[in-house]
């Protein structure tokens, strides 16, 4: 292969690698990725709220049940005292004490009923909140599924494009000499971007800095047999 053809193939490789790098950046920065991360954070937050409300609802249910059990005991005691009143109807002192106890128990029963009502109202609010959280979680899950499908479609399309370009790249790589390819790969590892450029008159096509006549002479003098030198400023491979 002629030196000029070697240089042209190297520049074609640079162009292909630039496109491949752009496709990779596009693949890793698709908007669906950020949106999915945001949805995942929202999902986690709602899961925590759902767990908290479930625990709160359980505490409310336990408190309501405890009050109902207490009220059942109070009602049983009232019934017992009423039976004793009927059995001791002629004994004024005992009847008076039992009547007073029944009044106190009735007041306690009223207070229990009020507390149960308050707790039931709170429990209903908690149930509404749980329903809202569940609805929101369902919406987020549906959106996540939709975004994941869209993301996969985009990634597959980008991968298909990259695959075709990698085939073309391999064909170019096979045309380069091992020495040129090694120099190029070393420079890619250092610069992470276009590692070779054309010398246009006295200007490097990579860093766009105009070289002095002395620098151009040195680049040409130190160039390899393929007419590929190195920019003294950015150190990219320079195709002469």
Residue, then its C-alpha position, 0 to 999 in steps of 0.5 A: x500500500x502506498x504511503x498516501x493510501x495508508x494515511x488516507x485510511x488512517x484518517x478514515x479510521x479517525x472519522x469512523x472512531x469519532x462517529x462510534x464515540x459519538x454513538x456511545x455517548x449518545x447511548x449512555x446519555x439517552x434521556x430515558x436513562x435519566x428519566x428512569x433514574x428519576x422514576x426509580x427514586x420516586x418509586x423508592x420514596x413512595x415505597x417508603x411512604x407505603x410502608x410507613x402508612x401500613x405500619x400506621x394503619x396497623x397501629x390504628x387498627x390495634x388501638x381500635x381493637x383494644x378500645x373495642x375489647x375494653x368497651x366490651x368489658x365495660x358493657x359486661x361489667x355494666x350488665x353485671x352491676x345491673x344484675x346485682x342491683x336487681x338482686x339487691x333491690x332492697x339494700x339501698x347502700x349497695x344499690x347506690x354504689x352499684x348505680x354510681x359505678x354504672x354511671x362511671x362505666x357508662x361515661x367511660x363507654x361514651x369516651x371509648x366510643x368517641x375515641x373509636x370514632x376519632x381513630x376510625x376517621x384517622x384510619x379512613x384518612x390513612x386508607x385514602x392516602x394508601x390508595x393514592x400511594x398505590x395509584x401513584x405507584x401503578x402510574x410510575x410502574x406503567x411509565x417505567x415499563x414504557x420508558x424501558x421499552x423505548x430505551x431498549x428500542x433506541x439502544x438496539x438501533x444505536x447498537x445496530x448502527x455501531x455494529x455496521x460501523x465496527x465492521x467497516x472499522x475492522x476492514x480499515x484496521x486490516x489495511x493499516x500496518x501494525x506500526x501505524x495501528x500501534x501508534x494510533x492506538x497508543x494515541x487514542x489511549x492518551x487523548x480519548x478522541x481523534x488521535x490523528x489529523x491531516x497537516x494542511x499547509x502548516x496547520x494541524x487539523x487536530x488542534x488547529x495551531x499553525x506550526x512554524x516552518x521549523x516545526x513543519x520541517x522537523x515533522x516531515x523529517x521525523x515522519x515514518x515511511x508512510x508519511x505520518x508524523x506527529x504534531x509537536x503541539x497536540x501530539x496527534x499523528x499527522x498525515x502529511 
